[in-house]
Structures are given as C-alpha cells and as structure tokens.
Amino acid sequence: MVTAGRARKRPAMAAAVKRRRGEAPGPEQDTEREREQDQERGCLQFWVAHSCALAERWTTARAAGHGGAAAARELLRRQRDEFGELLLGIRGLPAALPTLPLELTVLYNSLLFTVGASDSAIEGEADGIRQGLLRVLEACGACGQDLSMEELWEKVLQEVTVEELQAPLHRLGALQAAWWLAAGRLGSIAGLFQLLSIAEDKGRGRSSKEQNELLSLLKAWQVPAEEASLRLAQSAEDLKEILCTAAAFLQGLQELEAGNFPTALSLLQEAAGGFCSKKVLAQIYTCLGCCAQRMGKPQTALQHLKRALQVDFQCLPALSHAAAVYHELGETDTELQALALLYEALEKKPSPAASSSPYFLIRTELLVHTPTLTSLLRHFHPSEVKYLLAQRCLQDGRVTDAVEHYLDFLALLQEGLQQQVPLDGSSALPRIPEVFLEAASALEQAGRHQDAITMCEEVIRRTTDLIPRMLRVEEKLEQPECPSECPSPGAGLAGGLLSQKKENLCCLAWRTAGYLHQGWAWAKLGESKEAIMQFSRCLSDLLRVQLRGPAIEPTENLPPEVEVLQKIRLLSLIGRGTQFLELGRHKEALLDFQHGLQVSPGDPAAASYLVQALWKLDRKQEAAAQWQKLSQSSPGEQKGKGRPLPLYLVLCLEQAVFPHSKTLASTIQDYLGTAAQDTSS
C-alpha cells in the first residue's frame, strides 16, 4: 500500500524524470509542479517575514536599552531559540538554491545570538557553519562530508558561483573568522579571506603602511551589501571592524609574549584605534603600558596606563601596573598613593563594567582571551595590595605605616580572606611565615620589641614539628638531568624528595630567623642573658644542617636556601658575640666573631667586632694587624656579594653593623703611631 505522501510526490517525480529525458510533461504534471512552486514561495515568504520580524524585534529592543540586564539576557535566549527553530524548519526540506540565501542568513543570525546569549569567550568549532556549507554543496549536487573546515570553505568558494549566494557566504565567512580568531587560528583566517577576495582585488597591491598580512586581508575584504528583505542582527560591516580590532589586539599580545616589543607596540596601537568597548580599550592601553615598560620607557608606560584609567577607571590592573612603574622609578610617594587607591577600589563593590553602545552580539572581548592577557589583567586581591603597602613602607623606612599595614594584613589573614588569593605563583604574597617575620622586623624598628618577640614566637611554634632532626644537603639542590623523552622511573619520587628537602630548609630558615629576631629584640630591651639564650637556640637549630660535597665556598655554589641559613648563622654569631661583650665575657665573644669569619670570610661586621674583642683582651698587636687587614679590603667587596637577602633579614643585617668604627680606628692609629715611635727610638 502506497502512503498518501508518496502518492503526492509521484507526479512531480515523474515530471522531473520526463524533463531530464527531454519529454514534455503532461497537463496534470504541470499543474502539480505549479502547486508545489506556489507552496515553496509561500513558505519562503513566511520564513523571510518571520526572520525579519525577529531581527526587527532585536533592533527595537536594543535601541530601547533592553529594560535591564536580566531582561536583555532573557531576550537573547528567546531570540536564539526562535532563530534556531526557524533554521530547523527551513532545513526540514531538501536544500534548494532559491531558499539558500535565506537559510544562510538565518544561520548567521542564529549563531550571533548563540554567542550573545552565552556572553562568554567563543570556544569550539561552529558546527552550524559546517552544516550550512554542506547544504550549499548539496543544492549544487556536490558533497564534502570528509573535508576539514578549511578544505570545505575552499571547495564551496571555488565551485559555487551562484550570484545570489555570494553575499550570504561572505557574511558566513566573516563569522567563521570570528570562531577561528578566538581559537588563535590566524593562518586559517588568512587563507579564508584570500579566497573571499574578489577577482579585481586580488592583484591590488597592499598599502606601504600595512605590513601585517592578516590585517591587510581583513581591511581589503569588500563587505557585501545588506539585502533589504533579509535583516541582520549585526551588520557584516560592524563584524569586519571587530575582526580587525581583535586581530590586531591578539597579534600584539603574541608579539609581546615573544619579546618583539616594537612590533607589539605597533599592533596594539592599531587595536586602540579600532572598534571596541571602553572596557576593552582600557585593556589595550594597559597592555601598551606594559609593553612600553618592558621596552625601558617608564614615562611612556605611565602615559598609556593613565589613559587606560581615563577611559575606564574600573580597569584596576592599569593602576597596579602604574604602581609598579613608580616603584621602578623610585617615586615611593606616588607608588604608595597608587597602591592606596587600588586597595580602596578593591574594597568597594565593583560598579557595572563600561560597555559600548550600541550593544553587539560578537564583541572584541569574546574573541581575544589568551594566557598573556589574563596575566597582564590579573586583578589583585585586597590582601595582596595591603601586603605591598606594608612591604614598600618597610623598605622605605616608613616604620609606623609599615606596622599599621602589616597588622591590617594579618587581620585579613585571620578573617580567612587570604583563601581568595591565587596560589599559582602569580600572587604578590610571599609565604606566610615570611610575612610574620617582616612584621616582627617592622615592630622592632618601631620600638615595640615585646610585640616583635610575640610575633616570632608564633613562627617558631608553627614550624617546630615541620623540621627533621637532621638535614643532609648536597652542595646544589638541583633536579638531576634526564631527557624528557625517557624519564627515569624514580624521577617523580626524586622530584618530590627534592621539593620536600627545600621545604624543610625553608621552615628551618623561618624558625631560626625567629630566634634571631628575638635575640636582637631582647638585646634592645637590655636583657643580654635572654638575648644570648635566643641566639644560642638559633645556632643550635642550624647544626641540623649538614652539607655534603666540596667546600662551602664560594657562596654562589650554595643553594639559595642554604645561603640564607649561612647568613642567619653569621648574624646570630655576631649578635651573641656583642652580648658577650656587654657582659664582659670577651673570650667567648672572640670565639663567636672568629667563627663568624669562618662562616663568611672577610665580613666587615664580624671583623670589626673581632678587632674590638682582641683589643679588650689586651691583644693590641693582633687587633692592630686585623684592623689594617680590614682597612685594606675594598668597602664594596662584601656588600655586593651573594644573592639579595629576604626582607625579614635586612634589619638584622643593619643591627649587626659595628657602631664604633671611627673611635676604634682612632684608638688603633694612636697605638700604631706610638709603637712606631718606640721602635724608631
């Protein structure tokens, strides 16, 4: 039994067969074919009217301002769904050339609203575009199921010459470029726009001012005219401008990451003159500022960063980068002002982001999202900025302000806000024990010695159970070399053990630094015996480390963690020695200073105290010889030696400086002069 549907189709099929054979169709077949054509024209007219109504509704709502963010999102979702349903209805019939211009236009609008409704970075491949191109080939009697997207576009644009399809295909090509741009497939975009170039433009030379191939192709692309009967939710002209801006921005970021700063600067400037929202423009100026800074042009960097803030004050990364530039220039007052503004802005609730008007479904920010941009535009957490304020004040000697900021920061830690700080290494925060030690250093300088002792006690208490009784360390804590292609079965275990050993050394450094600070704090309080006890505890803990390998000199061969421990040992020996001198225990002081010179040969502080101890022991000739040896050494010889010290050790280093150099030098010179006269007489 033949179904009714098949029965209706037979006359039309028979007529088609007769036409292919050259036979004239009969009157019945002509009538049936005319009826089908009328139905197709009716469907087409209905689809066109529905598509235009949907596009018009979007245009009207956009002009009216959507009625709020929630209403705008709901409208976008509704538009996406309705265009999707319309597209499914059109694709319910076999592909036909008369309906393809409408189908491709509906596909274009549907994809625009799909992106707009998600309001996030474009990801993945646009499967809808692939289906649209396959429908075009189907209508032309060809296929391309097994082709890649690049090959599919090449086949469609080379084989389909129907005039009515050229404009819809060009618009769809621009949409494909948006997807590829978001994926960073710049070569695919260049190939596509070479195919889209019309014949008379292929031979046209590029502008001498335009050296970038992709931008040249995008700018040379002739935007197809919009058809009055087929309304677009976003014009191809606007999409072209956004593609040009995004391509310049993306390539500028790539060149910036590669270190090609002049090229990056040129491309980012091109993007800044393009078509984007205020938010994106501020981001581009921020990237320009970072590029100029890396080129060694801090003043130019500041101009770009200020421009970013003028465009959009909510672009807080520009403020943090400006603070970094002021730090580089040594303009501490301005740097601290910038950090204070940044902290205040982060504490407030963010206001709505600056956006462009009118609203566009595909925007530059949806096309450009790279790790480099994410890194440059990373927002600081308030606790990070508070720490930077504390650190900069301590480094600049603004002790009162430093104490206030450190205590505020520690309060933030207690509130648990530090959990929002990124732990991927990009944070400005050091390890928490180091912050405690820096705070203790600030408290010491502010004369709050008892508070500093309490702060250090917290560090000591928390690290007590984290340090093994003995640490055996090779001369260099380095991962053994192994080809990445054939890693050793134990490489992962070895790396874990190495990481654990470094962690143990860090914990030991924090704990011993805590004792060191307590020793100096008790010394400032005039409690020499208590100070000696803390210095001795520090030195006792340091005996846990055993170095294996060649001699420990030069210090450049030491792991950074071990070098810090060596410096703590030296400062503890000097500190304990000074307290022995205060108590008149000169021989014990002498031993500590001698040991300090073994730890750090030629150290001026240890050598100066050694001379003083010898002098007090009435070993004046030895003292004079040591003083002459010290005087002949270069003043900067020790100062620039080794790696920079952690901030929490800087105060201890300053406290260890010998304070009586001029007096002792005068005394020894008098002694040498008298000795010379006695010898001559």
Disulfide bonds with the S-S distance in Angstrom:
none
